[in-house]
Amino acid sequence: MSTLSEEVRRRRTFAIISHPDAGKTTLTEKLLLYGGAVHLAGSVKARRAQRHATSDWMKMEQERGISVTSSVLQFDYRGFRVNLLDTPGHQDFSEDTYRTLVAADSAVMLLDNRKGVEEQTRKLFNVCKLRRTPVFTVVNKCDRPGEDPFQLLDDVEADLGVACYPVTWPVLDGDRFVGVYDRRRDLVLRFRRGEDHGQSRVETDALALDDPALEDTIGAATLERLREEVELLDAAGAPYDEAAVRAGTLSPTFFASALTNFGVEPFFRTFLDLAPAPVPRETTEGEVSPEHDAFSGFVFKIQANLDPKHRDRIAFLRVCSGRFEAGADVSNLRSGKPLRLAQPQSFLARDRQAVEEAWPGDVVGIHDRGSLRIGDTLTDGDIGEYRDIPRFSPEHFARVRIGDPLRRKHLDTGLRQLSEEGAAQVFYAESIAGPAPIVGAVGPLQFDVLLHRLEHEYGVSATLERLPYVAARWVTGPTAEIERVAGGYDRVQVTDSRDRPLILFQSTWSLQKTEANEAEVLGFHSVAP
Ligand code: G4P
């Protein structure tokens, strides 16, 4: 087997999707602990401290070193090379959060055992569903009593329209989470309580479900309950189906406590076995296999340095095929221009590190002076362009105002470029004075960044007037019908930078009602069609 196919096979590139407080930071720390990358856990913690400490994005920027380096965590575990892509959440929830999922080969959906599916989880899950990304579910915080596991999974299935296949099942002694049953290995893993509050790995005793010694280990009542529940699962649950997992319609599910580490290791090892290695990706000229000889990849995120003294930017490139080599000459298929991959960085540790080579599934950071855009395909071979990274519908809107009308040209240039870079989306509404720009964002922090960059990079001092809209849909259908539907009192019609029409709604209720009533005449799209 060639080095390329070996490297591809051992790559696992994924993101954790969750609602704030479900335990993503804690789980990330524990995965790093199991991966032996303990020194990294500090940077994850620092990020959490920073999050709790401030909602002020300027301060977040001062901590930028941390957020850049923890954007991708790479480590080895049981022979796998793991790339854990950090999805910004909390106050910095933005379109980047969605775009990161495009660079992942699978996702881990982390749920709080008392809360199940929450709003942010649902949004992120829907992006995975749209892209058919395999999703693995982890029910967290099982160290404290939560919703009944059967009920919880029923709720997930009903809410998200995905079937769950429990790979591990909680062993409960009354309310106490004492172990998990691993259905694939037919092993009951009884946790031995550590003394150090989850600082180190958890030891377990492992016994088969029909092992006579099990009763002594977990107690007769606990065993009886477990046996009954496992019988129910076998009889009533969906069977394991690898094709369905790959298609994103069946979610292998695990129970764990990231805080105490209970169940984390059984989850992680099985996840790595079942999760896909990089698979072929669609281009304008057909699929490209990761084992294709030519190097190729696409840019999914651009991080601008907001310090005006350093105008360099970092483009995050997901390697899709072949071998990435530092210093290699490649071309940018959008612009047709050559590009040297100088000073690429990986994000292995607290400090960015120079990277010499990378393989499909890896993410490298490339310095950019403004020539790259989100979605750009870079390659040294003869392949098509990777499919566009879609624009996701924003939920916050504002009208842009400038004090000095003579700066309007600069404003338009700035808005166009910043929108191409993915900082925010720009729409135009009809007004007496001509098309008036409206900016849209997935998270409100994007607005602060936008204003700052308009001022420092384009010399435009602008203000934003927040608008009452909360949802947007691209609409397709006859123009007269679009205008009729957009004519309602609680909505407005705008166009995006490519002149595609959208309707902005003041409430999700109104949006849903309109979608239901008008489905026969118009198409409604939450992602640009
Ligand atoms: P997030 O990144 O998804 O927002 O969640 P984070 O890991 O920061 O966890 C949110 C809170 O939930 C933290 O408590 C954390 O300790 C707790 N937590 C995470 N995993 C578990 C678990 O398995 N069991 C229990 N019982 N709690 C868990 P906090 O009090 O907000 O912060 P801290 O003071 O503990 O750091």
Residues whose N, C-alpha, C, O or C-beta is under 5 A from the ligand:
A	BS01	G4P	H19 P20 D21 A22 G23 K24 T25 T26 L27 N140 K141 C142 D143 R144 A256 S257 A258 L259 T260
